[in-house]
Amino acid sequence: MAGTFELWVDKGGDWRFNLKASNGQVIATSQGYASKANALNGIESIKKNAPGAEVVEVEK
């Protein structure tokens, strides 16, 4: 089973989402969005653009 996006409104009124793995663990959390439509666009962007994302190791 693929991951699941959970969409909600936070206490401040912003729309947010989590991406959860099939085991229920949160693997990504979004920024706050002013509208549901913008949050859904964020989800669609991840679905479209992230499959081939490279992994880059950085020192901090």
LUMLO-952884 format. One line per field, with one value per residue: chain; residue in one letter; residue number from 1; x, y, z of N, C-alpha, C in turn. Coordinates in steps of 0.02 Angstrom, whole numbers, plus 32768, in hexadecimal, padded with zeros to 4 digits. Layout:
BEGIN
unit	[A|...]
code	[A|...]
pos	[NUM|...]
n.px	[X|...]
n.py	[Y|...]
n.pz	[Z|...]
ca.px	[X|...]
ca.py	[Y|...]
ca.pz	[Z|...]
c.px	[X|...]
c.py	[Y|...]
c.pz	[Z|...]
//
This chain:
BEGIN
unit	[A|A|A|A|A|A|A|A|A|A|A|A|A|A|A|A|A|A|A|A|A|A|A|A|A|A|A|A|A|A|A|A|A|A|A|A|A|A|A|A|A|A|A|A|A|A|A|A|A|A|A|A|A|A|A|A|A|A|A|A]
code	[M|A|G|T|F|E|L|W|V|D|K|G|G|D|W|R|F|N|L|K|A|S|N|G|Q|V|I|A|T|S|Q|G|Y|A|S|K|A|N|A|L|N|G|I|E|S|I|K|K|N|A|P|G|A|E|V|V|E|V|E|K]
pos	[1|2|3|4|5|6|7|8|9|10|11|12|13|14|15|16|17|18|19|20|21|22|23|24|25|26|27|28|29|30|31|32|33|34|35|36|37|38|39|40|41|42|43|44|45|46|47|48|49|50|51|52|53|54|55|56|57|58|59|60]
n.px	[802A|8018|8055|7FF6|7FA2|7F79|7F09|7EE9|7EA7|7F05|7F1A|7F2C|7EE6|7F1D|7F31|7F75|7FDD|8008|8075|8063|80B1|808F|808E|805D|80B1|80E5|8133|814B|8127|80C3|80D4|8072|7FDB|7F77|7EFE|7E8F|7E95|7F17|7F63|7F40|7F78|7FFE|800B|7FF3|8062|80CB|80AB|80BF|8142|81A2|81C7|8243|82A1|8344|83B8|8415|84A3|84D0|853D|8525]
n.py	[7FC5|806F|810D|8182|821D|828E|830C|83A7|842F|84A0|84E3|856A|8586|8566|84FA|8458|83C7|831C|829D|81F6|815A|80AF|806A|80C2|8122|81CC|8218|828C|8339|83C4|8474|84FF|8529|85A8|8588|84FE|84D3|84FB|84A9|842B|843A|8439|83B5|8373|83A1|8361|82DC|82DE|8312|82D8|824E|822E|826D|8299|8260|82BE|82CF|8338|83A1|83E2]
n.pz	[8000|7FD9|801A|8082|8079|80F4|8116|8165|81CC|8228|82D2|82C0|824E|81D4|8146|8146|8121|813C|8104|810D|8129|80F7|816D|81C8|81FA|8201|817C|813A|814F|812A|8104|8142|80EE|80A2|8069|8045|7FC1|7F9C|7FF0|7FBD|7F3E|7F65|7F8F|7F14|7ECE|7F11|7EF3|7E6A|7E52|7EA8|7E97|7E55|7EA1|7ED7|7F54|7FC0|8020|80A4|8105|81A6]
ca.px	[8000|803E|804A|7FB7|7FA5|7F46|7EFF|7EC3|7EAF|7F25|7EFA|7F32|7EBC|7F40|7F2B|7FB4|7FD6|803D|807A|806F|80C3|805B|808D|8040|80E3|80E9|8174|8151|80F5|80C3|80CE|802C|7FC0|7F3F|7EBF|7E8E|7EAC|7F60|7F7E|7F37|7FAC|803D|8009|7FFC|80A7|80F4|809D|80D9|8188|81D1|81DC|8288|82CC|8383|83CB|8455|84BB|84F0|8557|8508]
ca.py	[8000|80AE|813B|81A6|8263|82A5|8354|83C4|8476|84A6|8511|85AE|858D|8552|84B5|8432|8380|82EC|8261|81BD|811A|807C|8053|80F7|8152|820A|821E|82D1|8368|83FF|84B8|8515|8548|85D3|856B|84B6|84CA|8500|846C|83F5|8445|8421|836B|8360|83AF|832A|82A0|82E6|8325|82B8|8208|8227|829B|827C|8268|82E2|82D3|8378|83A9|841C]
ca.pz	[8000|7FD5|8052|8087|808B|8123|810E|819D|81DC|826A|8301|82A5|8213|8197|812F|8147|8114|814B|80DB|8139|810B|80FF|81B3|81F0|8210|81DB|815B|8123|8167|8100|811F|8146|80B2|80B0|8050|8037|7F7C|7F9B|800F|7F8C|7F0B|7F82|7F8C|7ECE|7EBC|7F2C|7ECB|7E26|7E4D|7ED6|7E8C|7E42|7EC7|7EEC|7F9A|7FC5|8064|80B2|8149|81C9]
c.px	[802C|8030|8007|7FC5|7F6B|7F44|7ED5|7ED0|7ECD|7F02|7EFC|7F08|7EDE|7F32|7F70|7FA7|8013|803B|808D|8081|808C|8058|8072|8071|80E3|812F|817F|8118|80FB|80CA|8083|8018|7F82|7EFC|7EC7|7EA9|7EF8|7F81|7F78|7F69|7FF0|8042|8015|8043|80D6|80EA|80BF|8125|81B9|81E8|8225|82B8|830C|838D|8410|8467|84E0|850A|8538|852C]
c.py	[803E|80D8|815E|81EF|8272|82F1|836E|840E|847A|84DA|8559|85BA|857C|8509|8495|83EA|835B|82B6|8229|8180|80E7|8061|8088|812C|8190|8210|8263|82FB|83A8|843F|84C6|8536|8570|85B5|8520|84A9|84CD|84C2|8431|83FD|842F|83D6|8354|836C|8378|82EC|82A3|82EB|82FC|8272|81FF|8253|8277|8288|8288|82E7|8315|8378|83E7|8428]
c.pz	[8000|8013|804D|8099|80BA|8120|8147|81A2|8222|8295|82E9|8266|81D1|8186|812E|8133|812C|8115|810B|8110|8118|8146|81E2|8208|81E3|81BE|813D|813E|813E|8128|8126|8105|80C4|809A|8045|7FF1|7F77|7FBA|7FDF|7F53|7F24|7F7F|7F44|7EB6|7ED4|7F02|7E87|7E24|7E77|7EC4|7E7B|7E69|7EDF|7F37|7F9C|800F|806D|80F9|8168|820A]
//
